[in-house]
């Protein structure tokens, strides 16, 4: 029984630390102070160390010789590689999702995520909300694919999480129409078009990095 409880606690700590990295509570390049994280999460340092080892394996944390563990900071070159992988993964994921709908209505949350946005998207709060919806949209496409290999591959290597480290790499006023077009293709159950649109969506972001 005690082992089960420890396993559950370990999973909770791991997911909480991953969320802290995703939300920039643990910032890129910063050293992870075990005692501080343990205090925030209300646990001992043992599950913190275990979680760090898992995050190290996923490439979200790095160890510096003689200096402890740090949240890994990714370069634009790294991000370009992540977006190339995302184009391939999400392209197949969205195609699989649409093909398995079989006349059923698309996921309501997915197709309504951007309903509250209109041009121009300018104020900080709206942009921050758009950022959250962007992450939710792309994460759900992976989830809804129903393909355990795609889901596990993304979970293990964290391509989506890593690619958001520097925030939105394109202006929401440029990407909103692309998201809406992808959603329209989902609603029309056009798997081929949705695949093409989401691949182009990520490749445009990748190309845009050369201008940053």
ABEGO torsion letter per residue (X at the ends): XAAAAAAAAAAAAAAAAAAAAAAGABBBGBBBBAAAAAAAAGBBAAAAAAAAAAAAAAGABBBBBGAEBBBBBBBAAAAAAAAAAAAAAAAAAAAAAAAAAGGBBBBAAAAAAAAABBOBBABAAAAAAAAAAAAAAAAAAAAAAGBAAAAAAAAAAGAAAAAAAAEBABBAAAAAAAAAAAAAAAAAGBAAAAAAAAAAAAAAAAAAAAAX
